[in-house]
Amino acid sequence: MTVKPFHALRPKPLYAEAVAALPYDVMNTEEARIIAANNPHSFLHVDKAEIDLPPDTDPYSPAVYAKAKENLQSLVDTGVFMQDEQPRLYIYQLEANDRIQTGLAACVSVAEYEKGLIKRHEFTRPDKEQDRIDHILACSAHTGPIFMAYRDSSGLTAPKALMAKWMRDHSPDYDFTAEDGVRHTLWVIDDAAAIQELMQAFEAVSYFYIADGHHRNEAARKAALINSAAESQFYLAVVFPHDELTIMDYNRVVTDLNGQDVSAFLLALKAVCTVKESPIPVKPDHKHVVGMYLNGQWYRLSLPNDKNADPLDNLDVAVLQNKILSPILGINDPKTDKRIDFVGGIRGLAELEKRVDSGEMAVAFSMYPTSMDELMAVADANQIMPPKSTWFEPKLRSGLLVHGF
């Protein structure tokens, strides 16, 4: 696989912590406005530039993308950002909850994505794609890195070993702990020989897998068709060995029981899975177990396990969809049905109870996390997971590295 060094536009170390922001798509406009209110350097002023326009501004209007371009240029003009004179590679390490993941930040190839060498596991929505296409073209930059993985094994240690050696021999260029407790450390690889070694090491990798950022990834491809500049044919990613990544549960809540009362719903469930009451909240501890919160009571559901099922149909989120959400609750298209919502596991089981107890939702399902092996198996089979099947933590911060073209 290709990892291409690039001339990063990045904050001076003094400003790195203030600039670094969570991805634009994990918050709404009002949340972003509050987060960035007292921080003029926050990269949210670029990635969600509507926060600097009147509250009634359409977030997809041309004015927003023009403002994003203006705000990015302002970070350069005021000396908050600098640009590396020579193309470089970058090591980006995240540490949270005693887990460390270390990836290489580089540009990856649009052509390799189109050939299927960069694999996806989610569909994308045209409106969300268009938003990022317009943002990329207005800023002439990829402002948020795509979170990717590569399959690591005992036989493929060169990338890890080379990055570990650089980190041992050099002090980090950025090292800060964000307000959510995640430590972000970044090293700039500015030695031509070391860069070449890493590029050669990644040539032995067969595929990259998109972990998070499918809309940005597809937008980068389509923007490259519009802007044919050579640099636009490569886009920003951070690639991690798969065994260092953490996927959290992505839970489901549904507004109603599809016209059934509680007794009828439970009876329908018992026809397709084992249902047992639980005196405590149920956080599934292995595959094919789902927690359910209904009418103030937790239940433990044991899903059917078809060992001959293909990688997609064997996913817990797929079994739940195919056996319960669709036939019993009438949720046939979870991408568009307004009766279902999704709750990232980072919010905890208490959030599920809150949504149901408030009357907003009728039932909640707590899931066992999809594994990286499952994600790669589905992608290798050229299949697409149900929406909201994975929630990766910790999140990459935007603004630490920008790829301009």
C-alpha positions in Angstrom: 0.0 0.0 0.0 1.1 3.6 -0.7 1.9 6.0 2.2 2.9 9.3 0.7 4.7 12.0 2.7 3.2 15.5 2.4 3.8 19.1 3.4 1.6 19.3 6.5 -0.1 22.5 7.5 0.0 22.2 11.3 -0.2 24.3 14.4 2.9 25.5 16.1 3.5 23.4 19.2 2.4 26.3 21.5 -1.1 26.2 20.0 -1.6 22.5 19.3 -3.8 21.7 22.3 -6.0 24.7 21.6 -6.4 23.9 17.9 -7.0 20.2 18.2 -10.8 19.4 18.0 -13.0 16.4 17.9 -14.2 15.4 14.5 -17.0 17.6 13.0 -19.5 14.8 12.8 -19.6 13.8 16.5 -21.4 16.9 17.5 -24.1 19.2 16.3 -23.7 22.9 15.5 -24.9 24.2 18.9 -22.5 21.8 20.7 -19.7 23.0 18.5 -20.6 26.6 19.1 -20.4 26.1 22.9 -17.1 24.2 22.7 -15.4 26.8 20.6 -17.0 29.9 22.1 -13.9 31.0 24.1 -11.3 29.5 21.9 -10.5 31.4 18.7 -7.9 28.8 17.7 -10.3 25.8 17.8 -10.3 23.9 14.5 -14.1 23.8 14.8 -14.0 27.3 13.3 -12.8 25.5 10.1 -14.6 22.2 10.2 -17.9 23.6 11.4 -17.6 27.2 10.2 -21.4 27.9 10.6 -20.6 28.5 14.3 -19.2 31.9 13.2 -22.3 32.9 11.2 -25.8 33.8 12.3 -27.7 31.0 14.1 -30.2 30.6 11.3 -27.5 30.0 8.7 -27.9 26.8 6.6 -24.9 24.7 7.5 -24.6 23.6 3.9 -24.8 27.1 2.4 -21.9 28.5 0.3 -21.3 31.1 3.0 -20.3 28.3 5.4 -17.6 26.9 3.1 -16.3 30.4 2.3 -16.0 31.1 6.1 -14.2 27.8 6.5 -11.6 28.9 3.9 -11.3 32.3 5.6 -10.8 30.8 9.0 -8.2 28.3 7.8 -6.3 31.2 6.2 -6.6 33.2 9.3 -4.8 30.5 11.3 -2.0 30.8 8.9 -1.9 34.6 8.7 -1.9 35.0 12.5 1.0 32.6 12.9 -1.0 29.9 14.7 -0.2 27.5 11.8 3.0 26.7 9.9 3.7 24.6 6.9 6.5 22.0 6.6 8.8 23.0 3.8 9.7 19.3 2.9 7.2 16.4 2.6 7.2 14.4 5.8 5.5 11.5 7.5 4.1 11.7 11.0 3.5 9.3 13.9 0.3 9.9 15.8 -0.2 8.1 19.1 -3.3 8.1 21.3 -3.5 6.9 24.8 -6.7 6.3 26.8 -7.8 4.0 29.6 -4.4 2.3 29.7 -4.6 1.5 26.0 -2.2 2.9 23.4 -2.6 2.9 19.6 0.1 4.2 17.3 -0.5 5.1 13.7 1.2 6.6 10.7 -0.2 9.9 9.4 0.3 10.1 5.6 -1.5 10.6 2.4 -3.1 7.6 0.8 -4.1 7.1 -2.8 -7.5 7.8 -4.4 -6.5 5.3 -7.2 -5.9 2.5 -4.6 -9.3 3.3 -3.1 -11.0 3.0 -6.5 -9.2 -0.3 -7.1 -10.7 -1.7 -3.8 -7.4 -1.8 -2.0 -8.8 0.6 0.6 -11.8 -1.2 1.8 -15.0 0.1 3.3 -17.8 -1.4 5.4 -20.4 1.3 5.4 -22.6 3.0 2.8 -22.5 6.8 2.6 -25.3 9.4 2.3 -25.1 11.8 -0.7 -25.9 14.9 1.3 -23.1 14.2 3.8 -20.7 13.4 1.0 -21.6 16.7 -0.7 -21.0 18.7 2.5 -17.4 17.4 2.7 -16.8 17.7 -1.1 -17.8 21.4 -0.9 -15.6 21.8 2.2 -12.6 20.2 0.6 -12.9 22.3 -2.6 -13.4 25.6 -0.8 -10.5 25.0 1.5 -8.3 23.3 -1.1 -7.4 21.0 1.7 -8.3 17.7 3.5 -8.8 19.0 7.0 -9.8 15.8 8.8 -7.8 12.6 8.6 -9.5 9.3 7.8 -9.1 6.7 10.5 -7.8 3.5 8.9 -6.4 0.1 9.9 -4.1 -2.4 8.4 -4.0 -6.1 9.2 -1.0 -6.7 11.4 0.4 -10.1 12.3 3.6 -11.7 13.6 4.8 -11.8 10.0 4.4 -8.1 9.4 6.3 -6.1 12.0 8.3 -3.6 9.9 6.0 -0.6 10.2 5.6 -1.0 13.9 9.3 -1.6 14.5 10.3 1.4 12.4 7.8 3.7 14.2 8.9 2.4 17.6 12.5 3.1 16.7 11.8 6.7 15.7 9.8 7.3 18.9 12.7 5.9 21.0 15.2 8.1 19.3 13.3 11.4 19.1 11.2 13.6 21.4 7.6 14.2 20.3 6.8 17.4 18.6 3.3 17.5 20.3 2.3 16.0 23.5 -0.8 17.0 25.4 -3.8 15.5 27.2 -7.2 16.7 26.0 -10.1 17.6 28.3 -11.6 14.2 27.8 -8.4 12.5 29.3 -7.1 11.3 25.9 -3.3 11.8 25.5 -2.3 12.9 22.0 1.4 12.6 21.0 2.8 13.3 17.5 6.3 12.9 16.0 7.4 14.6 12.8 9.6 12.2 10.7 11.9 14.6 8.8 14.6 12.2 7.8 14.6 11.1 4.2 16.0 7.7 4.9 13.5 6.9 7.6 10.7 8.1 5.4 11.8 5.8 2.6 12.0 2.8 5.0 8.5 3.4 6.2 7.2 3.7 2.6 8.9 0.5 1.7 7.6 -1.3 4.8 4.0 -0.4 3.9 4.4 -1.8 0.4 4.1 -5.2 2.1 0.6 -4.4 3.4 -2.1 -5.7 1.1 -5.0 -3.5 2.2 -6.1 -0.6 4.3 -9.5 -0.7 6.0 -11.6 2.4 6.7 -12.4 2.4 10.4 -14.1 5.8 10.7 -14.6 8.5 8.1 -16.4 6.9 5.2 -18.0 10.2 4.1 -14.7 12.1 4.2 -13.1 9.2 2.3 -15.7 9.2 -0.5 -15.7 13.0 -0.6 -12.0 13.0 -1.1 -12.4 10.7 -4.1 -15.1 12.8 -5.7 -13.3 16.0 -5.0 -10.3 14.6 -6.8 -12.5 14.2 -9.9 -13.3 17.9 -9.8 -9.9 19.2 -8.8 -7.4 17.3 -10.9 -4.3 18.7 -9.3 -1.7 16.0 -8.6 -1.8 16.6 -4.8 -5.6 16.2 -4.7 -5.2 12.6 -5.9 -4.0 11.7 -2.4 -5.8 12.4 0.8 -5.1 12.5 4.6 -5.3 9.3 6.7 -3.9 7.8 9.9 -3.3 4.1 9.6 -3.1 1.8 12.7 -2.4 -1.9 13.2 -5.8 -3.5 13.6 -4.9 -5.2 16.9 -4.4 -1.8 18.7 -7.8 -0.4 17.9 -10.8 -0.4 20.3 -14.4 -0.7 19.0 -17.1 0.2 21.5 -20.7 -0.9 21.4 -23.2 1.1 19.3 -26.6 0.7 20.9 -30.1 1.1 19.6 -33.3 2.8 20.9 -36.7 2.5 19.3 -39.6 4.9 19.8 -42.5 2.4 20.0 -43.3 -1.3 19.9 -44.9 -1.2 16.5 -48.5 -1.3 17.8 -47.9 -4.1 20.3 -48.2 -4.0 24.1 -45.4 -5.2 26.3 -46.7 -8.7 26.7 -47.3 -9.2 23.0 -43.8 -7.9 22.2 -42.1 -10.2 24.7 -44.1 -13.1 23.3 -42.9 -12.3 19.8 -39.3 -12.0 21.1 -39.5 -15.5 22.8 -40.3 -17.0 19.4 -36.9 -16.0 18.0 -34.5 -15.8 21.0 -34.1 -16.7 24.6 -35.4 -13.9 26.9 -34.5 -13.7 30.6 -35.2 -10.9 33.1 -32.1 -9.4 34.7 -31.9 -7.7 38.1 -29.1 -5.5 36.9 -28.3 -3.6 33.7 -27.1 -5.9 30.9 -23.8 -5.0 29.2 -23.2 -8.0 26.9 -20.0 -9.8 27.7 -19.8 -11.9 24.5 -21.2 -12.3 21.0 -24.8 -13.2 20.5 -26.0 -11.6 23.7 -28.0 -8.4 23.7 -29.3 -6.4 26.6 -32.8 -5.0 26.4 -34.4 -2.3 28.6 -38.2 -2.2 28.5 -40.8 -0.8 30.8 -38.3 -0.3 33.6 -36.9 -3.8 33.4 -33.6 -5.2 32.0 -33.6 -8.4 30.0 -30.8 -10.6 28.6 -31.5 -11.8 25.1 -29.6 -14.8 23.6 -29.6 -14.4 19.9 -29.6 -17.4 17.5 -26.2 -18.4 16.3 -25.9 -19.7 12.8 -22.3 -20.9 12.5 -22.6 -21.2 8.7 -23.7 -17.6 8.2 -21.6 -15.4 6.1 -19.5 -12.6 7.9 -22.2 -10.0 7.5 -25.2 -12.1 8.7 -23.2 -13.3 11.7 -22.8 -9.8 13.1 -24.9 -9.2 16.2 -26.2 -5.9 14.8 -27.3 -7.8 11.7 -29.0 -10.6 13.7 -30.8 -8.0 15.8 -31.9 -6.2 12.6 -33.0 -9.3 10.8 -34.6 -11.2 13.6 -36.1 -8.4 15.8 -35.9 -4.9 14.5 -37.4 -5.6 11.1 -39.9 -8.4 11.5 -41.1 -7.5 15.1 -40.6 -3.8 15.4 -41.1 -2.9 11.7 -37.7 -1.1 11.3 -37.0 -2.2 7.8 -34.5 0.5 6.8 -32.5 1.7 9.8 -30.7 4.3 7.7 -33.9 6.3 7.1 -36.5 5.2 9.7 -37.1 8.0 12.2 -38.3 5.5 14.8 -34.8 4.3 15.6 -31.9 6.1 17.0 -28.3 5.1 17.9 -26.4 5.7 21.1 -22.6 5.4 21.2 -21.4 3.1 24.0 -19.3 5.8 25.4 -22.5 7.3 26.9 -23.1 4.1 29.0 -26.2 2.1 29.8 -27.6 4.9 32.0 -28.2 6.9 28.8 -30.4 4.0 27.4 -32.4 3.9 30.7 -32.8 7.7 30.5 -34.1 7.6 26.9 -36.7 5.0 27.8 -37.7 6.2 31.2 -38.3 9.7 29.8 -41.0 8.2 27.5 -39.0 9.4 24.4 -38.2 5.8 23.5 -40.1 2.5 24.2 -37.2 0.0 24.2 -33.4 0.0 24.2 -30.9 -2.6 23.1 -27.3 -2.8 24.4 -24.9 -4.5 22.0 -21.7 -6.4 22.2 -19.1 -4.5 20.2 -18.3 -5.5 16.7 -14.6 -6.7 16.5 -11.9 -5.6 14.1 -11.7 -9.1 12.8 -15.4 -9.0 12.0 -15.1 -5.6 10.3 -12.2 -6.8 8.1 -14.1 -10.0 7.2 -17.1 -8.1 6.1 -15.0 -5.6 4.1 -13.0 -8.5 2.5 -16.3 -10.0 1.4 -17.2 -6.7 -0.2 -20.3 -6.5 2.1 -21.7 -3.5 3.9 -22.6 -3.5 7.6 -25.9 -2.1 9.0 -25.6 1.6 9.9 -23.9 2.5 13.1 -22.2 -0.9 13.6 -19.0 0.5 15.1 -17.9 3.2 17.5 -14.2 3.8 17.7 -12.6 5.3 20.7 -10.5 7.3 21.2 -11.2 9.7 18.3 -8.5 11.3 16.2 -8.3 15.1 16.7 -8.7 17.3 13.7 -6.4 20.3 13.1 -3.1 18.7 14.1 -2.4 17.9 10.5 -3.9 19.4 7.3 -3.2 18.3 3.8 -3.4 21.3 1.4 -3.3 21.0 -2.4 
